[in-house]
Amino acid sequence: MQRRHLLQLGLGAATLPLRGWAATPETPRLLVVFLRGAYDAANLLVPTSSSFYYEARPNIAIPKTAALPLDADWGLAPALSETIHPLWLKQQAAFVPFAGTNDASRSHFETQDHIELGQPDEGSRDFRSGFMNRLAGVLGAGAPASSRLEAMAFTEQVPLILRGDLPVANQALRDLGKPAINAQQAQVIAGMYANTRLAGTVNSGFEVRDEVSREMAGEMEAASRGAIAAKGFALEARRVARLMRDRVTLGFIDVGGWDTHVGEGGATGQLATKLGELGKGLALFADEMGPQWRNTVVVVVSEFGRTFRENGNRGTDHGHGSAYWVLGGSVKGGRIAGEQVEVKASTLFQNRDYPVLNEYRALFGGLARRMYGLSDAQLATVFPGARPRDLGLV
């Protein structure tokens, strides 16, 4: 029985080795966090110098006095005062406003697919090829067969971004304490292989699975004693960090629930609560990475932003440009990066949204060049037709 068969049965370890690129303790770690539902970037990265912001959002704007000052034009949502703001002060966090894709469909699914595939805006799409899988393939080309590069999706299914030629495992971490195969089923399967040459392999696989499940279940129980760990992302973030610290070099996780059409809130309320939970999870991740944090880059993205003006339900609707977060121990942070424009009515896209001035493929391409020293030809494989742009983020 090969290892992939054990994985299909839920018996083996969660990650699959990718042949090629020599992964070492110093290998850069990249984690992409996708906020599905399109979070409101304007109430995360607050344009405090814009009078139009306060005119357009009479009920949900974050007061200038409440926002955490970042520079003369921008402030940070106060919900992140104890988590992301300290990273900013240590110059380990940067933000890229006016970021996103040229896709203007404002469809959650269409735009999520567009970003995860990383393919040209024009022409047909290959839904079998996500850009992180292509990145893993480029990194694996030509390295010794004995080297290992681990890529993993911390999701219920392998997302588009990691689908492709290279095998990538996935694991919904919230279910680690509840294995897909229960004890009775495990006993039946083990009985099928009794007195065969595979008996030891199968039993060993079950033992490993049970050990991992017990460990993770214990962590969940212990973590639930505190308010921070009571929220799903904060709980998952520590486990993701442990895997990325020791084994996984390319990781992906998504966090849902960001579609704030009604009752979004401002300095407090629905969005602020979610941002607070996300910030706690990211801070826990950074802490759990330990010394490996200096080799780690976390990029937080969303499919698009929200309408700049609040709607009649004190919320915001589907927009266009967003703001990306870039975090890490060696990130050249403490700054707002990328092309920017004054926030006023005349600079809105279609008179309603942030424009996209920092296209996501160019941003990721420039970041990958910095992190991995990729050539133009290699970057063209990962992001065909794109022009990588170096924002000096690492």
Disulfide bonds with the S-S distance in Angstrom:
none
